[in-house]
Amino acid sequence: MPDIVMYTTAMCPYCVRAKMLLQRKGMKWEEKRIDLDHGLVSEMQLRSNRRTVPQIFIGEHHVGGYDDMAELDAMGQLDPMLGLAPPRMPGDASHTMDSSEDAPT
């Protein structure tokens, strides 16, 4: 599993949502609170080129904020980044019908 680093503040609803999404997936992360250590603001800006929180890194890959991570999850791209599923190949169907499902007759 890759290391996950999240830059956050205490009063950030998107930080809470990002942590909840990772928690639902059984992931652990390092939280860097920029409101408690102002030196982390510069570190976050250098790494992400952004000023808002959360800023999320999976390994060395900069995911972005909560909305970016949620979009990756909706597209089926987050789990492979987290090591939870093999990467999807282009053209893979997200769902295939099997014989137990109702088919038009």
C-alpha positions as CSV (number, residue, x, y, z in Angstrom):
1,M,0.0,0.0,0.0
2,P,1.4,3.4,-0.9
3,D,2.0,6.1,1.7
4,I,-0.8,8.7,1.9
5,V,-0.1,12.3,3.1
6,M,-2.9,14.8,3.6
7,Y,-2.4,18.5,4.4
8,T,-5.4,19.7,6.5
9,T,-6.7,22.2,9.0
10,A,-9.1,21.6,11.9
11,M,-12.1,23.6,10.4
12,C,-12.2,22.1,6.9
13,P,-15.3,20.1,5.8
14,Y,-13.5,18.9,2.7
15,C,-10.7,17.5,4.8
16,V,-13.3,15.6,6.9
17,R,-14.9,14.2,3.7
18,A,-11.5,13.2,2.3
19,K,-10.6,11.4,5.6
20,M,-14.0,9.6,5.6
21,L,-13.5,8.4,2.0
22,L,-10.1,7.0,2.8
23,Q,-11.4,5.5,6.1
24,R,-14.2,3.7,4.2
25,K,-11.5,2.1,2.0
26,G,-9.6,1.0,5.1
27,M,-6.7,3.2,4.4
28,K,-4.3,5.0,6.9
29,W,-2.6,8.3,6.2
30,E,-0.3,10.8,7.6
31,E,-2.1,14.1,8.4
32,K,-0.1,17.3,8.3
33,R,-2.1,20.1,10.0
34,I,-1.0,23.3,8.5
35,D,-3.0,25.3,11.1
36,L,-0.8,23.9,13.9
37,D,2.6,24.1,12.0
38,H,2.8,27.1,9.7
39,G,6.0,25.8,8.2
40,L,3.9,23.1,6.6
41,V,2.1,25.7,4.5
42,S,5.3,26.4,2.5
43,E,5.9,22.6,2.2
44,M,2.4,22.0,0.9
45,Q,2.6,24.9,-1.6
46,L,5.9,23.7,-2.9
47,R,4.6,20.1,-3.3
48,S,1.2,20.9,-4.7
49,N,1.4,24.4,-6.1
50,R,-1.9,25.1,-4.4
51,R,-3.0,27.0,-1.3
52,T,-6.2,25.2,-0.3
53,V,-6.8,22.2,1.9
54,P,-6.9,19.3,1.8
55,Q,-4.0,18.5,-0.5
56,I,-3.7,14.8,-0.9
57,F,-0.7,12.7,-2.0
58,I,-0.7,9.0,-2.7
59,G,2.9,8.0,-2.9
60,E,4.6,10.8,-4.8
61,H,1.5,11.4,-6.9
62,H,-0.4,14.6,-6.1
63,V,-4.1,13.8,-6.2
64,G,-5.3,17.3,-5.4
65,G,-8.2,18.0,-3.1
66,Y,-11.2,16.1,-2.0
67,D,-13.2,16.8,-5.2
68,D,-10.3,15.5,-7.2
69,M,-10.0,12.3,-5.1
70,A,-13.8,11.8,-5.2
71,E,-13.8,12.1,-9.0
72,L,-11.0,9.5,-9.2
73,D,-13.1,7.2,-7.0
74,A,-16.2,7.7,-9.2
75,M,-14.1,6.8,-12.3
76,G,-12.7,3.7,-10.7
77,Q,-9.2,5.0,-10.7
78,L,-8.7,5.6,-7.0
79,D,-8.7,1.9,-5.8
80,P,-5.8,1.0,-8.2
81,M,-3.8,4.0,-6.9
82,L,-4.4,2.7,-3.3
83,G,-3.4,-0.8,-4.2
84,L,-6.9,-2.1,-3.6
85,A,-7.6,-3.3,-7.2
86,P,-5.7,-3.9,-10.4
87,P,-5.6,-0.9,-12.8
88,R,-8.5,-0.8,-15.3
89,M,-7.5,-1.2,-18.9
90,P,-9.0,1.2,-21.5
91,G,-12.2,-0.2,-22.9
92,D,-12.9,-2.4,-19.8
93,A,-16.6,-2.5,-19.2
94,S,-17.6,-1.4,-15.7
95,H,-20.3,-4.0,-15.7
96,T,-21.0,-7.1,-17.7
97,M,-24.3,-9.0,-17.6
98,D,-24.2,-12.6,-16.5
99,S,-26.8,-15.3,-17.0
100,S,-28.3,-14.7,-13.6
101,E,-29.5,-11.3,-14.6
102,D,-32.7,-10.5,-16.5
103,A,-32.1,-10.1,-20.2
104,P,-34.7,-8.9,-22.7
105,T,-36.4,-11.7,-24.5
